C-alpha cells in the first residue's frame, strides 16, 4: 500500500529551489488563463505569500503527445506537475449521453476511452522522466453536478480514469497529489467541472507542499492530500 502523507507547511528558506514549475496537462490551464487576465501575476494568486519569485509554464497535453509538435520542457525548469482534467473530457466525449444497447457496450465504450486517456498519461510521464526533474502527478477532482443521477454517472466514469492515473503513477514510482481528497467542499467549485479560486488555492498549495517534500528526498509512489 502506498503511504499517505498529510502535508505540512515547509520552512520558507528551504523551498527556494522551487523556482520554475512546468504544469503539463490541461487541468488548471483554463482557470490559470482566467487569472492571468486580472492584475497581478498568476503565480502570486496560485501560491500567495511566497517571498521567493517563481514562474509557472503551462504545457498542454496535446503539445506533448502529438509527434508533429515535439515540445521540450524549458531549460530552466526546476519542477514538473502532471495534472489532467478528465471531467471535461468525459463531458465532451458524450460517453454519458449515448444510448448503448447494453451495459456491456457502455462499459466497453468507457474502457476504450480510458485506454486512450492512459496513453496520454504515459506520454506525459515519459516527458517528465526525460527531464529528470522532481515531479508529482495529480488525480482528477470529482465533478459537482447538481442532478444526482448525472453526478453518480460522472463520478463512476471518472473513477475509472483516475485508476489509470494511479496505475501509471505507481508503475513510474511518481508521488501522487490526490485532489479528490483536497477539493471536497461546495465552495471549492465554480461549476460542475471547474474549481473556484478557493479550490484552486487549496489544490495549488497541496501541490507546492508535495513538490517541496519530493525535492528534499528520494521520491516514491506516495500520496499527498
C-alpha positions as CSV (number, residue, x, y, z in Angstrom):
1,X,0.0,0.0,0.0
2,X,1.3,3.5,-0.8
3,X,2.0,5.7,2.2
4,X,-0.3,8.7,2.6
5,X,1.2,11.9,3.8
6,X,-0.6,14.8,5.2
7,X,1.4,17.8,4.0
8,X,2.8,20.4,6.5
9,X,4.0,23.9,5.7
10,X,7.7,24.0,4.9
11,X,10.2,26.5,6.1
12,X,10.3,29.3,3.5
13,X,14.0,29.3,3.0
14,X,14.1,25.5,2.3
15,X,11.6,25.9,-0.6
16,X,13.7,28.3,-2.6
17,X,14.7,25.5,-5.0
18,X,11.1,25.7,-6.5
19,X,11.8,28.4,-9.0
20,X,10.1,27.3,-12.2
21,X,7.2,24.9,-12.2
22,X,6.0,23.4,-15.5
23,X,2.4,22.2,-15.5
24,X,1.9,19.5,-18.1
25,X,-1.7,18.9,-18.9
26,X,-4.8,20.9,-19.0
27,X,-6.4,20.6,-15.5
28,X,-5.6,24.1,-14.2
29,X,-4.9,25.7,-17.5
30,X,-8.3,27.4,-18.2
31,X,-8.5,28.8,-14.7
32,X,-4.9,30.0,-14.8
33,X,-5.6,31.8,-18.1
34,X,-8.6,33.4,-16.4
35,X,-6.5,34.6,-13.5
36,X,-3.9,36.0,-15.9
37,X,-6.5,38.5,-17.2
38,X,-6.6,40.1,-13.8
39,X,-4.0,42.5,-12.4
40,X,-1.0,40.8,-10.8
41,X,0.8,37.6,-11.7
42,X,-0.9,34.2,-11.8
43,X,1.9,32.8,-9.7
44,X,1.1,35.1,-6.7
45,X,-2.6,34.1,-7.0
46,X,-1.9,30.4,-7.1
47,X,0.5,30.3,-4.2
48,X,0.1,33.6,-2.4
49,X,2.5,34.8,0.3
50,X,5.7,33.5,-1.3
51,X,8.7,35.6,-0.6
52,X,10.7,34.0,-3.4
53,X,9.9,34.7,-7.0
54,X,8.8,31.7,-9.1
55,X,7.5,31.1,-12.6
56,X,4.7,28.9,-14.0
57,X,4.7,27.5,-17.5
58,X,1.7,25.7,-18.9
59,X,2.2,23.0,-21.5
60,X,-1.0,21.5,-23.0
61,X,-1.1,17.7,-23.1
62,X,-1.6,17.8,-26.9
63,X,1.8,19.6,-27.3
64,X,3.5,16.7,-25.6
65,X,1.5,13.8,-27.1
66,X,1.5,14.8,-30.8
67,X,4.7,13.6,-32.6
68,X,4.2,16.5,-35.0
69,X,4.6,19.0,-32.2
70,X,7.7,18.0,-30.3
71,X,7.9,20.1,-27.1
72,X,10.7,20.1,-24.7
73,X,10.5,21.5,-21.2
74,X,12.1,24.9,-20.6
75,X,15.8,24.6,-19.9
76,X,15.5,26.5,-16.6
77,X,12.6,24.4,-15.2
78,X,13.1,23.1,-11.7
79,X,9.9,21.0,-11.1
80,X,7.1,19.3,-13.1
81,X,3.4,18.8,-12.2
82,X,1.3,16.5,-14.3
83,X,-2.4,17.3,-14.0
84,X,-5.1,16.3,-16.5
85,X,-8.7,17.4,-16.4
86,X,-10.9,14.4,-17.1
87,X,-14.3,15.8,-16.2
88,X,-14.4,18.0,-19.3
89,X,-13.0,15.1,-21.4
90,X,-15.8,12.8,-20.3
91,X,-18.4,15.5,-21.0
92,X,-17.1,16.3,-24.4
93,X,-16.8,12.6,-25.4
94,X,-20.6,12.2,-24.8
95,X,-19.9,8.9,-23.0
96,X,-22.7,9.7,-20.6
97,X,-25.2,10.9,-23.2
98,X,-25.2,7.9,-25.6
99,X,-27.8,5.1,-25.6
100,X,-25.8,1.9,-25.6
101,X,-27.6,-1.3,-26.5
102,X,-26.4,-3.0,-23.2
103,X,-24.4,-2.4,-20.1
104,X,-21.6,-4.4,-21.7
105,X,-21.4,-2.0,-24.6
106,X,-21.5,1.0,-22.2
107,X,-18.6,-0.4,-20.2
108,X,-16.7,-1.2,-23.4
109,X,-17.0,2.3,-24.6
110,X,-15.9,3.7,-21.3
111,X,-12.9,1.3,-21.2
112,X,-11.9,2.3,-24.7
113,X,-11.9,5.9,-23.7
114,X,-9.9,5.2,-20.6
115,X,-7.4,3.3,-22.7
116,X,-6.9,6.4,-24.9
117,X,-6.6,8.5,-21.8
118,X,-4.0,6.2,-20.3
119,X,-1.8,6.6,-23.4
120,X,-1.8,10.3,-22.8
121,X,-0.9,9.8,-19.2
122,X,2.0,7.6,-20.2
123,X,3.3,10.1,-22.7
124,X,3.2,12.9,-20.1
125,X,5.1,10.7,-17.6
126,X,7.7,9.9,-20.2
127,X,8.2,13.6,-20.9
128,X,8.7,14.4,-17.2
129,X,11.1,11.4,-16.8
130,X,13.2,12.6,-19.7
131,X,13.6,16.0,-18.0
132,X,14.9,14.3,-14.8
133,X,13.2,16.9,-12.5
134,X,11.2,16.5,-9.3
135,X,7.7,15.6,-10.5
136,X,4.3,15.0,-9.0
137,X,1.2,13.7,-10.7
138,X,-2.4,14.7,-9.7
139,X,-5.5,12.7,-9.7
140,X,-8.6,14.5,-11.1
141,X,-11.0,16.1,-8.7
142,X,-14.6,14.8,-8.6
143,X,-17.4,16.5,-10.6
144,X,-20.1,18.6,-8.8
145,X,-23.3,18.0,-10.8
146,X,-26.5,19.2,-9.1
147,X,-28.5,16.4,-10.6
148,X,-27.9,13.2,-8.5
149,X,-28.1,10.7,-11.4
150,X,-25.6,12.6,-13.5
151,X,-23.3,13.1,-10.5
152,X,-23.3,9.3,-9.9
153,X,-22.6,8.5,-13.5
154,X,-19.9,11.1,-13.9
155,X,-18.2,10.1,-10.7
156,X,-18.2,6.4,-11.7
157,X,-16.7,7.3,-15.1
158,X,-14.0,9.5,-13.5
159,X,-13.1,6.8,-11.1
160,X,-12.0,4.6,-14.0
161,X,-9.9,7.4,-15.4
162,X,-8.3,8.1,-12.1
163,X,-7.5,4.4,-11.7
164,X,-5.4,4.7,-14.9
165,X,-3.5,7.7,-13.4
166,X,-2.8,5.8,-10.2
167,X,-1.7,2.7,-12.1
168,X,0.8,4.5,-14.2
169,X,2.0,6.7,-11.3
170,X,2.8,3.6,-9.2
171,X,4.5,1.9,-12.1
172,X,6.7,5.0,-12.6
173,X,7.1,5.5,-8.8
174,X,5.8,9.0,-9.0
175,X,4.4,10.9,-6.0
176,X,0.6,11.5,-6.2
177,X,-1.3,14.5,-5.2
178,X,-4.9,13.2,-4.6
179,X,-7.1,16.2,-5.5
180,X,-10.1,14.0,-4.7
181,X,-9.2,14.4,-1.0
182,X,-8.3,18.1,-1.3
183,X,-11.2,19.6,-3.1
184,X,-14.2,18.3,-1.2
185,X,-16.3,21.3,-0.2
186,X,-19.0,23.1,-2.3
187,X,-17.1,26.3,-2.2
188,X,-14.1,24.6,-3.9
189,X,-16.1,24.5,-7.1
190,X,-17.2,27.2,-9.5
191,X,-19.2,24.8,-11.7
192,X,-19.8,21.1,-12.2
193,X,-16.3,20.5,-13.5
194,X,-14.4,23.8,-12.7
195,X,-12.6,24.7,-9.5
196,X,-13.3,28.0,-7.8
197,X,-10.4,30.3,-6.8
198,X,-10.7,28.8,-3.3
199,X,-10.5,25.3,-4.7
200,X,-7.6,26.2,-6.9
201,X,-5.8,27.7,-4.0
202,X,-6.2,24.5,-2.0
203,X,-5.0,22.4,-4.9
204,X,-2.0,24.6,-5.7
205,X,-0.9,24.7,-2.1
206,X,-1.0,21.0,-1.7
207,X,0.9,20.6,-5.0
208,X,3.5,23.1,-3.8
209,X,4.0,21.3,-0.5
210,X,4.3,17.9,-2.3
211,X,6.9,19.4,-4.6
212,X,8.8,20.7,-1.5
213,X,8.8,17.2,0.0
214,X,10.0,15.4,-3.1
215,X,12.7,18.0,-3.7
216,X,14.5,17.2,-0.4
217,X,14.4,13.4,-0.5
218,X,14.2,10.5,-2.9
219,X,10.7,10.4,-4.5
220,X,8.5,7.4,-4.4
221,X,4.9,6.4,-5.0
222,X,3.3,8.0,-2.0
223,X,0.1,10.1,-1.8
224,X,-0.2,13.7,-0.7
225,X,-3.5,15.2,0.3
